[in-house]
Amino acid sequence: MGVLNDVARAAKSIVKGHMVTLREIFKPPMTIRYPDEKPEQPKGSRGMPVLKVNAETGELNCTACGLCARSCPPGCIEVIEETDANGKRMRRPLAYNLDMGKCMVCNLCIEACPFDALEMAANFEISVYDPENLVFNKDQLATIWKNYDAVRIAGGEKL
Amino acid sequence: MPGWLIDFLWVVVKVTLVIAFVGVNFIFMVWLERKLSAKMQARIGPNRVGPHGSLQLIADALKLFSKEDIKPAMADPKVWALAPVVMFAPALLVFYVLPVGPNAVIGTDLNVGLLYLAAVSSFTLVGIFMAGWGSNSKYSLLGAMRAGAALMAYEIPLVLSILTVAMLAGTLSVQGIVQAQVDRGYYFVFPGIVAFIIYFICVMAELGRGPFDLVEAEHELVMGYQTEYSGMRWGIMLMAEYTNQFTAAAIAAMLFLGGWDGPFLPGWLWLVIKAYALVMVMMWVRWTLPRVRIDQLLDLSWKFLLPVSLLNLVVVAIFLV
């Protein structure tokens, strides 16, 4: 009866396997058709640091204190403070350049900022043909902050 | 018009229709296989060319046509070049005896139709062997040897299971077998369920599909006898493979599932529907079970299928007497 037992066991396992594949046919696929459908990014995913805009005044929160640039390990942030004709410091950035070619998305600039001016956006689609275009100025950073409102890290709370 | 000219034109029309069907069937089956396997693996499958990727194979064929015709330097030029044709011809020849309706056969209703089917469908092996030997490559030769071993092992239980049907129907004519099922009001799958299962397993092994695709086991043999072929030569081999799969399913549908018999729809459509249902079962098996080893393959045939099919034949014979 050894042979019959073997046959029964084989038949049972074969049927079991086929039931698995049959079930899978009717399940929705796991594939995300990436450029057409965007993946849902997890809370806290880091894309690039961007500059926050004050909702009331419409200006940047940044005071050009330069702490972010100091804290940045690869040194990809360049802040130049604006001064008026008398040389008085205006406490706002004349230029704020972020080189995403260098940035390692470590989040240290955001932790260093005392004025809540920086935030990590989940925007990761920053590929460009020319590496010079990876240097983002303050207007671009503010625009990305506005556009990627929905996927911004943890809804504004710092991690 | 003289009589012979009308006959000749009829032949031309029929051959054109069969070749057109083979082409469309190839496109459809490759698409079906890719979509089904994708579904089973929680993927989407081809979805770029045409609606739901249905025209993907046309793009692939265009790519194959535009490829350079690479010929191995040490290959036997004639045998090597002829092999895909020899493999494809039997796939077309099978259509000759397919009955597509009451009193309607594509070619002629041979009174030894079953014998013809068994002979012609094993003829593919000659093409496989030509490809394996002519390529002058170890992988090709090993693949062809395996195909030969598998075919020899599975041809016997296959023919024995077909013989069961012939005994049930009392005729070797394919049309006669279908007609017998229609006349008696039951399909031979019910008295011949064992024969049907054995036929199905054997046919998958002979086609080198499903868990028995060790003729072209990528991990061991690169692509088996197809290793040295590229471009449209390989495309023709693939086409022969898929056409063989369809005809094998169609033969199973005729012998066991009543062929063109069915309500409302025309006969040829019923045959195609039944054949595609069996083709889908074959694909289901292929994408479920892991590949067997060569010794398991031969074990299954010689030690299990052959005795069971012989026993089945004897049992059916006793019942008929």
Contacts between the chains, C-beta under 8 A, distances in Angstrom:
chain1	res1	chain2	res2	distance
A	7	B	304	7.8
A	14	B	289	6.8
A	17	B	288	4.9
A	17	B	289	6.4
A	18	B	284	6.4
A	18	B	285	7.3
A	18	B	288	5.2
A	20	B	288	7.5
A	21	B	40	4.5
A	21	B	284	6.4
A	21	B	287	6.2
A	21	B	288	4.5
A	22	B	284	7.2
A	24	B	39	6.8
A	24	B	40	4.9
A	24	B	41	7.3
A	24	B	42	6.2
A	25	B	36	7.2
A	25	B	39	4.5
A	25	B	40	5.9
A	27	B	42	6.5
A	29	B	38	7.2
A	29	B	39	7.4
A	29	B	42	5.3
A	29	B	43	5.5
A	29	B	44	4.9
A	30	B	42	4.6
A	30	B	43	7.5
A	31	B	42	7.6
A	31	B	43	5.5
A	31	B	44	4.7
A	33	B	44	7.1
A	33	B	47	7.5
